[in-house]
Amino acid sequence: MTVPAETETLSARLPAVAARWLREALTTVEADPSRIDTLLTSAGRHCGRQPLPGDPPPPVGRTVDDAVRALLLARVPWRGATLADALSRLYWQGDAAERRGVLRSLSCFGSRNTLGALALPLVHDALRTNDPRLIAAALGDYAARHLDAAAFRQAVLKCLFSGIPLVAVAGLAERADPELTRMLTDYAEERRAAGRAVPSDIEPFIGAGPTTRE
C-alpha cells in the first residue's frame, strides 16, 4: 500500500466533513502518536462504518472505518518492537472493529518499520475466531509474507469452512503448494460425496480428478 496515494483515494470517497476529520487526524497522529488510541476509537463515529465504496462487500471488502484506522496506524512513527507492542496493545484492548483496523494496517508496514513477524500473534488470534470479517482482515499481504506453510494452508481451509471467498487470501496463487492442492481436493470430494456444492473459487487450486486413496 502506498499510504499517501491511499489517503487521497479514501478522502475522495468520504463526505467532506469526514475527509476533513481524516486529514486532521493523520496530522495529529504524526505529531503526537499517543493520540492513536482516541483516534482509533472515534474513527467510526466521524467517518462511518458502512462498506467502503469501490471495495467488494464484507467480509472480503473493508468498511470505511477499517480503511481509516489502517491509515491512521500507518502514520505512527514507531518501529520494530515498539511498533509491535503498540499494535498488540491496541488489538487486545480494542473491540472487533478496532481489531480489524489493526489487522488491515499490517500490510502498510514494510521493511523500513522492521516489524518483521512480530505481529504474527495477532494474525493467529484472528484466525482462531469465528468472525468472518476478522478472519478476512487477517489474511492480507502481511499474513501472506509471514505465515508458515502449515498455518497458511489452515487459514485457507478456515475461509472455506467460514464461507469466506478465497479472494480474501492474499498471495494464495503464489503460496499454493501440492499439500494445499491435496487438502482442497479432499475438501471438494467430501462436499461432492455429501451432495453439496463445491465453491467455484477453489477450482484453480484442486486436482483435475478424484484423488486415489491407498
N, C-alpha and C positions, 0 to 999 in steps of 0.2 A: 504494500500500500504506500502510495506517495501522499504523505499527510497533507501538505498544502493543497494539492490538487483535490484530494478527497474533501477537504474543508470547503473549498469553493463549490464542489458538486453538491455537497449536503446543504450548504447555505442556500443554494438556488432552489432546493426542494422544500424549504421551510417558509412559513409565513414570515413577513418582515419582522414582527416582534420577536419571534423565536430565533431567527437568524441573527438579530442584534444581540440577544442574550448569549447565543453561542459564541459570537466573536468576543464579547466581553469576558465570558467565562474562560476562553482559551488564553486570553491575555492575562487574566488573573492567575490561572494555574501555573503559567510560566514564571510569573513574578513571585508567587507565593504558593508553592506546591502543597503546603499544609492545608490549603483550602479545598483540596481534591475531595475530601470526604463529603463536605457540604454540597459541593457542586454535583457529585455523582447522585446524591440523594434527590436533589431538586431537578435533575435533568428532565425527567418525565413530566413533571408539573409545568415546566417552562416550555418544553419543545414538543410534547405529545408522546403518546405511546402507541399510535397506530402503525400499521405496516408501512415500511419505508417505500414511497413511490419509486417505481423502477426496479425494485427487488422482487424475487419470487415471493409468494406468500409464506408466512411462517409454517412449519418450523425452520425451513431452509433459509428463507429471507430474513432480513433484520427488521426490527421495529425502529422507529425514529429514535427512541431513547437508547436502543442498543448502539446505533451509529454515533450518537452524540457522546455517550460515555466512552466509547473506544477512542474517539478523537481527543477527548479531554485527557485520558490516560496516556495517550501517545505524546502529549506535550509536557509531561512531568520530566524534570531534568535528571532524575535518578538513574543510576546504572548498576549493573551487576547484582550483588547480593542485596544491596539497599533497595533496588527496584523490586527484586523478587519478594523481599519481606513486605514491602508496601502492597504489592499486588495480592499477596497471601492474606494480609490483614483485611484489605478491602473486600476480598472474596468471602472470607469466613464471616465477616460482620454484616455482609450485605444480604438483601433479600434476593429472590430469584432473578429479578430484572437487573439488579446491580451485579450479580454474579455473571450474568450473560455479558454485560458490558466489559467486565474484566477479561472474560474468555475471548471476546471478539477483539479486544485490544492486543492480544498476544501476537497476532500477525503483524502488528505495526512495529514491533521491536526487532531490529536487525542486529548484526554483529557489533555495531557501534555501542549497543547497550550492554554487551557482554552478558546477556540474560541466560544464554545457553539453554540447558534443560532444567534450570532451577524452578520454573513454573509448572513442570510436569505434574506435580501432585494435584494441582487444581484441575488439570485435564482429566486425570484418573478419577478424581472425585465426581466430576460432572458425568463421566461415563458410567458411574455406578448408580446414577439416579434413574428414575423413570420419567423424567421431564423431557419430552422431545425437543423443546426449544433449547434447553440447557445442553443436551447431547449434541445437537447440531452446532451450537455456538462453540463447543469444544473442539470440533473437528475441522478447524481452519488450517492455514498453512503451518502454523506452529506445531500442531499435532502431527502433520504430515512429515515435518522435519525431524521430530524428536521421539515419537512413539517407537518402541522397538517392534519388530515384525509380529511377534505374538500378540501384543496389545493392539496393534493396528488391525490385525485380522479380526480380533474380538470386537473392536469398535465397529467394523463393517457389519458384522452379524448383529450387533446391538441395534444398529439402524434398521436392519430388516425386521427384527422382532418388534421394534417400536414403531414401525410404519413410517420411517423417515426416508424420503427418497435419497438414493445414493449420490446424487449431485451435491449433497451436503458435505461429502467426504472429500476434502482437498487432497490432491495427489494420488487419488485412487488408481488411475491408469498407470502412473509411474511405479507405484508400490505393489501392484498386484503381482503375486508370485504363484508358483504351482500349488503351494499349500492352500492359499486362499481360493484358487480355482477349484480345488478338491472340495473345500468346505462349502463353497457356494453351489457347486454341482450337487452335493449331498442335500443341501437345503432345498434346491429345486426339485430333486427326486422325491423327497419326503412330501412336499406340497402336492406334487402330481399324484403320488400314491394315495393321498388323502382326498383327492378330488378338488383341491384348492388351486386357485390361480397362482402363477409364478410372476412376481413383479418383472415387468419388461426391462427395467433398468439393470437387472443382473445378467441379461443375455450376453453382453460382450465379455463377461468375466467367467462364464461357465463352460464346461466341456461340451463338445459337439453332440454327445450322446450319453446314454446312461453309463454310470461307472460300473466296473466289474468288481465284485467282491470275491475274496477267496472263500 
